[in-house]
Amino acid sequence: MNENEDAEMAAMTTIWAETLGTTPAPDENFFDLGGHSLTAAKIMHRTEVRTGVRLPATVLYDHPTVRAFVRELARRTTVS
């Protein structure tokens, strides 16, 4: 990971922790942490507020760890 990815990991970990009420390890599964559709919607909204990027809700379901979510966010926002 580079510095930018480290900063995104820290920011997303904070968003997930504040929303879920527990700090996730980078590879802990959102659903194993008690995540459900309402907390997913909150995380997606907070991600959009922070980044300005609206992602489909399926991104969290398809990438249910902070590490995978951050990588997918980076993939979708990287300009070629």
N, CA, C and O of each residue as an XYZ file, in Angstrom:
320
protein
N       0.835     -1.190      0.000
C       0.000      0.000      0.000
C       0.873      1.245      0.000
O       1.955      1.274      0.586
N       0.371      2.270     -0.674
C       1.090      3.532     -0.675
C       0.486      4.462      0.377
O      -0.467      4.093      1.062
N       1.040      5.659      0.501
C       0.567      6.611      1.517
C      -0.905      6.951      1.359
O      -1.635      7.030      2.347
N      -1.345      7.152      0.125
C      -2.745      7.487     -0.131
C      -3.665      6.345      0.295
O      -4.711      6.574      0.903
N      -3.268      5.114     -0.028
C      -4.071      3.953      0.374
C      -4.098      3.810      1.888
O      -5.126      3.442      2.457
N      -2.973      4.098      2.549
C      -2.932      4.054      4.011
C      -3.899      5.068      4.609
O      -4.600      4.771      5.576
N      -3.934      6.269      4.031
C      -4.848      7.307      4.518
C      -6.297      6.892      4.302
O      -7.142      7.109      5.171
N      -6.588      6.295      3.147
C      -7.952      5.823      2.874
C      -8.335      4.684      3.807
O      -9.471      4.621      4.277
N      -7.397      3.785      4.077
C      -7.668      2.687      5.014
C      -8.013      3.249      6.383
O      -8.965      2.798      7.021
N      -7.248      4.226      6.834
C      -7.510      4.822      8.146
C      -8.869      5.504      8.169
O      -9.625      5.354      9.129
N      -9.184      6.251      7.118
C     -10.467      6.957      7.054
C     -11.635      5.979      7.004
O     -12.628      6.159      7.708
N     -11.518      4.945      6.176
C     -12.611      3.970      6.066
C     -12.739      3.137      7.333
O     -13.849      2.782      7.729
N     -11.625      2.823      7.969
C     -11.688      2.094      9.239
C     -12.443      2.914     10.270
O     -13.232      2.367     11.041
N     -12.212      4.216     10.294
C     -12.931      5.096     11.216
C     -14.419      5.111     10.903
O     -15.244      5.008     11.811
N     -14.769      5.238      9.636
C     -16.185      5.239      9.239
C     -16.846      3.926      9.648
O     -17.934      3.930     10.224
N     -16.203      2.822      9.357
C     -16.773      1.518      9.712
C     -16.890      1.393     11.231
O     -17.913      0.931     11.735
N     -15.850      1.802     11.963
C     -15.864      1.681     13.425
C     -16.985      2.510     14.040
O     -17.709      2.033     14.914
N     -17.127      3.741     13.585
C     -18.176      4.609     14.120
C     -19.562      4.077     13.777
O     -20.494      4.223     14.568
N     -19.704      3.473     12.625
C     -21.006      2.960     12.190
C     -21.337      1.624     12.853
O     -22.474      1.395     13.265
N     -20.345      0.749     12.954
C     -20.573     -0.591     13.503
C     -20.441     -0.664     15.025
O     -20.936     -1.598     15.657
N     -19.765      0.336     15.606
C     -19.561      0.316     17.049
C     -18.398     -0.561     17.488
O     -18.255     -0.862     18.673
N     -17.574     -0.969     16.542
C     -16.380     -1.762     16.829
C     -15.365     -1.505     15.717
O     -15.738     -1.311     14.560
N     -14.096     -1.506     16.072
C     -13.052     -1.239     15.079
C     -12.687     -2.527     14.353
O     -12.221     -3.484     14.972
N     -12.900     -2.550     13.033
C     -12.596     -3.763     12.276
C     -11.115     -3.875     11.934
O     -10.440     -2.873     11.694
N     -10.628     -5.101     11.916
C      -9.312     -5.362     11.341
C      -9.475     -5.236      9.827
O     -10.590     -5.371      9.323
N      -8.402     -4.984      9.098
C      -8.519     -4.762      7.655
C      -9.228     -5.871      6.879
O      -9.863     -5.608      5.858
N      -9.120     -7.100      7.360
C      -9.712     -8.218      6.631
C     -10.910     -8.850      7.337
O     -11.329     -9.952      6.986
N     -11.459     -8.153      8.332
C     -12.664     -8.659      8.997
C     -13.887     -8.383      8.142
O     -14.037     -7.299      7.578
N     -14.749     -9.367      8.055
C     -15.937     -9.276      7.222
C     -17.002     -8.396      7.875
O     -17.317     -8.550      9.055
N     -17.540     -7.487      7.097
C     -18.593     -6.565      7.530
C     -19.746     -7.304      8.208
O     -20.233     -6.866      9.250
N     -20.175     -8.399      7.637
C     -21.322     -9.138      8.167
C     -20.974     -9.876      9.453
O     -21.821    -10.019     10.335
N     -19.736    -10.345      9.566
C     -19.289    -10.993     10.801
C     -19.210     -9.998     11.957
O     -19.270    -10.387     13.123
N     -19.077     -8.727     11.631
C     -19.020     -7.668     12.642
C     -20.411     -7.176     13.037
O     -20.542     -6.234     13.819
N     -21.437     -7.808     12.501
C     -22.811     -7.418     12.826
C     -23.429     -6.475     11.818
O     -24.517     -5.945     12.046
N     -22.743     -6.259     10.699
C     -23.269     -5.375      9.665
C     -24.521     -5.940      9.021
O     -24.682     -7.154      8.891
N     -25.398     -5.042      8.623
C     -26.646     -5.413      7.943
C     -27.001     -4.290      6.981
O     -26.219     -3.354      6.814
N     -28.159     -4.365      6.350
C     -28.511     -3.415      5.291
C     -28.515     -1.963      5.770
O     -28.092     -1.079      5.025
N     -28.975     -1.696      6.977
C     -29.009     -0.317      7.476
C     -27.598      0.216      7.716
O     -27.293      1.347      7.339
N     -26.742     -0.583      8.334
C     -25.375     -0.119      8.551
C     -24.629     -0.004      7.224
O     -23.775      0.869      7.071
N     -24.940     -0.867      6.272
C     -24.328     -0.757      4.942
C     -24.710      0.571      4.301
O     -23.859      1.257      3.733
N     -25.983      0.936      4.389
C     -26.441      2.207      3.812
C     -25.742      3.385      4.479
O     -25.380      4.351      3.807
N     -25.550      3.314      5.784
C     -24.862      4.397      6.504
C     -23.407      4.506      6.062
O     -22.899      5.608      5.852
N     -22.741      3.369      5.921
C     -21.347      3.383      5.475
C     -21.249      3.939      4.062
O     -20.358      4.738      3.775
N     -22.140      3.533      3.189
C     -22.109      4.029      1.813
C     -22.348      5.537      1.778
O     -21.695      6.249      1.016
N     -23.275      6.027      2.594
C     -23.552      7.465      2.640
C     -22.337      8.223      3.175
O     -21.935      9.235      2.601
N     -21.761      7.746      4.252
C     -20.605      8.430      4.838
C     -19.404      8.398      3.892
O     -18.612      9.339      3.851
N     -19.279      7.313      3.138
C     -18.212      7.228      2.139
C     -18.432      8.275      1.053
O     -17.489      8.942      0.628
N     -19.672      8.416      0.607
C     -19.982      9.417     -0.418
C     -19.721     10.828      0.094
O     -19.162     11.652     -0.630
N     -20.115     11.115      1.323
C     -19.880     12.444      1.903
C     -18.380     12.728      1.960
O     -17.946     13.836      1.646
N     -17.594     11.741      2.357
C     -16.156     11.937      2.491
C     -15.454     12.060      1.145
O     -14.569     12.900      0.984
N     -15.838     11.231      0.179
C     -15.096     11.156     -1.083
C     -15.754     11.882     -2.246
O     -15.095     12.208     -3.233
N     -17.055     12.135     -2.130
C     -17.785     12.718     -3.245
C     -18.148     11.699     -4.310
O     -18.632     12.060     -5.383
N     -17.915     10.424     -4.015
C     -18.178      9.353     -4.974
C     -19.369      8.536     -4.494
O     -19.372      8.025     -3.374
N     -20.373      8.417     -5.345
C     -21.532      7.575     -5.028
C     -21.281      6.189     -5.606
O     -21.129      6.016     -6.816
N     -21.243      5.225     -4.727
C     -21.030      3.839     -5.131
C     -22.333      3.069     -4.992
O     -23.145      3.376     -4.119
N     -22.541      2.073     -5.843
C     -23.725      1.229     -5.656
C     -23.588      0.433     -4.357
O     -22.482      0.083     -3.947
N     -24.708      0.157     -3.725
C     -24.697     -0.583     -2.460
C     -24.026     -1.939     -2.603
O     -23.482     -2.473     -1.636
N     -24.064     -2.492     -3.793
C     -23.474     -3.813     -4.011
C     -21.966     -3.833     -3.781
O     -21.392     -4.899     -3.556
N     -21.319     -2.673     -3.835
C     -19.868     -2.630     -3.624
C     -19.522     -3.171     -2.239
O     -18.574     -3.944     -2.099
N     -20.266     -2.783     -1.232
C     -19.983     -3.266      0.120
C     -20.276     -4.757      0.248
O     -19.552     -5.479      0.934
N     -21.321     -5.210     -0.403
C     -21.655     -6.634     -0.354
C     -20.618     -7.474     -1.101
O     -20.302     -8.588     -0.684
N     -20.095     -6.942     -2.197
C     -19.093     -7.660     -2.989
C     -17.679     -7.529     -2.426
O     -16.815     -8.356     -2.718
N     -17.443     -6.493     -1.621
C     -16.118     -6.210     -1.044
C     -16.303     -5.930      0.445
O     -16.181     -4.783      0.876
N     -16.598     -6.970      1.241
C     -17.064     -6.778      2.614
C     -15.993     -6.620      3.693
O     -16.288     -6.766      4.879
N     -14.763     -6.325      3.298
C     -13.739     -6.001      4.293
C     -13.260     -4.583      4.009
O     -13.397     -4.087      2.890
N     -12.704     -3.938      5.013
C     -12.210     -2.571      4.797
C     -11.161     -2.569      3.690
O     -11.185     -1.706      2.812
N     -10.248     -3.524      3.728
C      -9.176     -3.563      2.723
C      -9.753     -3.712      1.312
O      -9.375     -2.969      0.406
N     -10.650     -4.654      1.127
C     -11.245     -4.881     -0.195
C     -12.084     -3.684     -0.632
O     -12.077     -3.313     -1.806
N     -12.803     -3.083      0.305
C     -13.639     -1.923      0.007
C     -12.774     -0.747     -0.453
O     -13.096     -0.083     -1.439
N     -11.684     -0.494      0.259
C     -10.781      0.612     -0.102
C     -10.152      0.363     -1.470
O     -10.033      1.290     -2.271
N      -9.755     -0.852     -1.741
C      -9.172     -1.165     -3.057
C     -10.186     -0.952     -4.174
O      -9.846     -0.435     -5.238
N     -11.428     -1.351     -3.930
C     -12.465     -1.159     -4.949
C     -12.777      0.321     -5.123
O     -12.972      0.783     -6.247
N     -12.827      1.060     -4.041
C     -13.038      2.509     -4.120
C     -11.923      3.148     -4.943
O     -12.188      3.983     -5.807
N     -10.689      2.763     -4.680
C      -9.548      3.298     -5.437
C      -9.646      2.922     -6.913
O      -9.374      3.745     -7.786
N     -10.032      1.687     -7.188
C     -10.157      1.235     -8.577
C     -11.196      2.058     -9.321
O     -10.997      2.416    -10.482
N     -12.293      2.356     -8.657
C     -13.379      3.094     -9.301
C     -13.102      4.590     -9.420
O     -13.742      5.273    -10.220
N     -12.168      5.102     -8.645
C     -11.905      6.540     -8.679
C     -10.589      6.897     -9.350
O     -10.285      8.077     -9.523
N      -9.798      5.892     -9.733
C      -8.529      6.146    -10.404
C      -8.793      6.513    -11.858
O      -9.500      5.808    -12.577
N      -8.215      7.615    -12.265
C      -8.355      8.069    -13.647
C      -7.254      7.426    -14.467
O      -6.081      7.474    -14.100
N      -7.638      6.831    -15.570
C      -6.653      6.169    -16.452
C      -5.923      7.177    -17.298
O      -5.062      6.806    -18.095
